[in-house]
Amino acid sequence: MHADVHLLLHTIGSAELHSRAGEFRLPRTGLRTRVGWTLVEVGLRLTAQGRDAAAPRTASFRPA
C-alpha cells in the first residue's frame, strides 16, 4: 500500500473514532474533581512526611 493512501485511511479512521468517542466520554462531574484533589492532597502529605523524616538527620549535623 502506498504511504499516502495508508496515511489517508488512518486519518479517516482516526476522525471517525474521535467523533464516536464523544458518546462514551464521561462528563466532568464533581466526583471526578473531588477524586483529583484528594489525590493531590495525598501526594502533598506524602512529600511532607518525607521532608519531616529527613529533618532530624540534618539537624543533628554540627560542623567542627
C-alpha angles and dihedrals in degrees: 000000000000115000094237092052091047091051092047092051091047091050093050092047091047092051090050093051092046092052092048093047091072090073092060099039113115116232116245099255132175091262093061091049093047092050090049094051091045089056090049091051092049090050092050091049091050092051091046091053090052091053092048092049091054094048100080092053093054093041092057092056112105119182115225 
